[in-house]
């Protein structure tokens, strides 16, 4: 599906991804995935906008996963059951209930054993949470594949964890630093 058509389709969903600067970046990487490859997102959110966007952007046969345990939404007055119901209703509204695999569990303790070709980390934004997601999920990203972080420029915890990930041994090449009207940072695994 063309980017302009996807934007038109989802424009009414409340979302935190900037349509003009961040969605084109996500679309570039998700759209390049081939059948059998995997997109995995940490942090679904009650409107599931980025998950829906990913499923609409990906070719048929691309595995689209999203992970969220709902814990960060409970203090905002949404029970875990209500959260899951809302998310699944959004998927169904776009006829994507079968397309998106929704893991309602903690991202750090969840079992996983497959390569992730595009990893999008947009969960809880504290330094310990982002660092835990990086440590858990980046080992599944093969050489040549990418990890994207949302709110990289806007949140100190995200920025600090990302800086630590990319510093040690040149295993990551920065493709987009999230400057200007975007806070989406993109890194490709080099080794």
C-alpha positions as CSV (number, residue, x, y, z in Angstrom):
1,X,0.0,0.0,0.0
2,X,1.3,3.5,-0.8
3,X,2.4,5.7,2.0
4,X,-0.1,8.4,1.1
5,X,-3.0,5.9,1.2
6,X,-1.9,4.5,4.6
7,X,-1.7,8.1,6.0
8,X,-5.2,8.8,4.7
9,X,-6.5,5.5,6.1
10,X,-5.1,6.0,9.7
11,X,-5.3,9.8,10.0
12,X,-8.1,9.6,12.5
13,X,-6.2,7.4,15.0
14,X,-4.6,9.2,17.9
15,X,-0.9,8.6,17.6
16,X,2.5,9.7,18.7
17,X,4.3,9.0,15.4
18,X,4.7,12.2,13.3
19,X,3.0,11.6,10.0
20,X,5.2,13.8,7.9
21,X,8.7,13.1,9.3
22,X,8.6,9.8,11.1
23,X,6.2,7.7,9.2
24,X,8.2,8.0,5.9
25,X,11.2,6.6,7.8
26,X,9.3,3.7,9.2
27,X,7.7,3.1,5.9
28,X,11.1,2.9,4.1
29,X,12.4,0.1,6.4
30,X,9.1,-1.8,6.9
31,X,8.4,-1.6,3.2
32,X,11.7,-3.2,2.4
33,X,10.9,-6.4,4.4
34,X,10.5,-9.5,2.4
35,X,7.9,-12.3,3.0
36,X,9.1,-14.4,5.9
37,X,11.0,-11.6,7.6
38,X,9.9,-10.1,10.9
39,X,9.0,-6.6,12.2
40,X,8.7,-6.4,16.0
41,X,7.6,-3.4,17.9
42,X,8.0,-2.9,21.7
43,X,5.2,-0.6,23.0
44,X,1.9,-1.0,21.3
45,X,-0.2,1.8,22.9
46,X,-4.0,1.8,23.3
47,X,-4.6,3.0,19.7
48,X,-2.0,0.7,18.2
49,X,-1.3,3.3,15.5
50,X,2.3,2.2,14.7
51,X,1.4,-1.5,14.7
52,X,-1.5,-0.8,12.3
53,X,0.9,1.4,10.2
54,X,3.4,-1.4,10.1
55,X,0.9,-4.0,9.1
56,X,-0.4,-1.8,6.3
57,X,3.2,-0.9,5.1
58,X,4.5,-4.5,5.1
59,X,4.3,-6.9,2.2
60,X,2.1,-9.9,2.5
61,X,4.0,-12.7,4.3
62,X,6.0,-10.3,6.6
63,X,5.5,-11.3,10.2
64,X,4.2,-8.3,12.2
65,X,4.5,-8.5,16.0
66,X,3.8,-6.0,18.7
67,X,4.6,-6.4,22.4
68,X,3.1,-4.5,25.4
69,X,2.1,-5.6,28.9
70,X,-0.3,-2.7,29.5
71,X,1.4,-1.9,32.8
72,X,2.1,1.7,31.8
73,X,-1.5,2.3,30.9
74,X,-3.0,1.1,34.2
75,X,-2.0,4.2,36.1
76,X,-3.8,6.2,33.4
77,X,-7.1,4.5,34.3
78,X,-7.1,1.7,31.7
79,X,-7.3,-1.9,33.1
80,X,-5.2,-4.6,31.4
81,X,-8.3,-6.2,30.1
82,X,-9.7,-3.0,28.7
83,X,-6.4,-2.1,27.2
84,X,-6.2,-5.5,25.3
85,X,-9.8,-5.1,24.2
86,X,-9.2,-1.6,22.8
87,X,-6.0,-2.6,21.0
88,X,-7.7,-5.7,19.4
89,X,-10.7,-3.6,18.4
90,X,-8.4,-1.2,16.6
91,X,-6.8,-4.1,14.8
92,X,-10.2,-5.5,13.8
93,X,-11.4,-2.1,12.6
94,X,-8.7,-2.1,10.0
95,X,-9.3,-5.8,9.3
96,X,-5.8,-6.6,10.7
97,X,-6.7,-8.9,13.6
98,X,-5.2,-11.9,11.8
99,X,-2.2,-9.9,10.4
100,X,-0.8,-8.5,13.6
101,X,0.5,-10.8,16.4
102,X,-0.2,-9.1,19.7
103,X,1.9,-10.3,22.6
104,X,0.3,-9.0,25.8
105,X,3.2,-9.6,28.1
106,X,6.4,-8.0,29.5
107,X,8.9,-7.3,26.7
108,X,11.9,-8.3,28.9
109,X,10.6,-11.6,30.1
110,X,8.9,-12.7,26.9
111,X,10.3,-15.8,25.2
112,X,11.7,-15.2,21.6
113,X,14.1,-17.1,19.4
114,X,13.8,-15.8,15.8
115,X,15.6,-13.1,13.8
116,X,14.1,-9.6,13.8
117,X,14.8,-7.7,10.6
118,X,13.2,-4.4,11.8
119,X,13.0,-3.7,15.5
120,X,11.1,-0.7,16.7
121,X,11.5,0.2,20.4
122,X,8.9,2.6,21.7
123,X,8.0,1.2,25.1
124,X,8.4,2.8,28.5
125,X,10.9,5.6,28.1
126,X,12.9,5.4,31.4
127,X,16.6,4.6,31.1
128,X,16.3,1.2,32.8
129,X,13.4,0.1,30.6
130,X,15.0,1.1,27.4
131,X,18.3,-0.4,28.4
132,X,16.5,-3.7,29.3
133,X,14.7,-3.7,25.9
134,X,18.0,-3.1,24.1
135,X,19.7,-5.9,26.0
136,X,16.8,-8.3,25.4
137,X,16.0,-7.6,21.8
138,X,19.0,-6.3,19.8
139,X,20.8,-9.7,19.9
140,X,18.0,-10.9,17.6
141,X,18.8,-8.2,15.0
142,X,21.0,-9.8,12.2
143,X,23.9,-7.9,10.6
144,X,22.5,-5.5,8.0
145,X,19.1,-5.1,9.7
146,X,17.9,-2.2,11.7
147,X,16.6,-1.0,15.1
148,X,14.6,2.2,15.4
149,X,14.0,4.1,18.6
150,X,11.1,6.6,19.0
151,X,11.5,9.7,21.2
152,X,15.3,9.4,21.0
153,X,15.8,13.1,20.9
154,X,13.0,14.0,23.3
155,X,13.6,11.7,26.3
156,X,16.9,11.6,28.3
157,X,16.4,7.9,29.3
158,X,16.0,6.8,25.7
159,X,18.9,8.9,24.5
160,X,21.2,7.7,27.2
161,X,20.4,4.0,26.6
162,X,20.8,4.4,22.8
163,X,24.2,6.2,23.3
164,X,25.4,3.4,25.5
165,X,24.3,0.8,22.9
166,X,26.1,2.4,20.0
167,X,29.3,3.4,21.8
168,X,31.2,0.2,22.7
169,X,32.5,-1.6,19.6
170,X,31.1,0.0,16.4
171,X,28.6,-2.8,16.0
172,X,26.0,-0.2,15.0
173,X,25.9,2.5,12.2
174,X,23.7,5.5,12.8
175,X,21.5,6.0,9.7
176,X,19.2,8.7,11.2
177,X,19.9,10.7,14.3
178,X,16.4,12.0,14.8
179,X,17.2,15.7,14.3
180,X,14.7,18.4,13.3
181,X,11.0,17.5,13.5
182,X,11.7,13.8,14.1
183,X,12.8,12.0,17.2
184,X,13.1,8.7,15.4
185,X,16.7,7.3,15.5
186,X,17.7,4.5,13.2
187,X,20.7,2.2,13.5
188,X,21.9,-0.7,11.3
189,X,23.8,-3.6,12.8
190,X,27.3,-3.8,11.3
191,X,28.7,-6.8,13.1
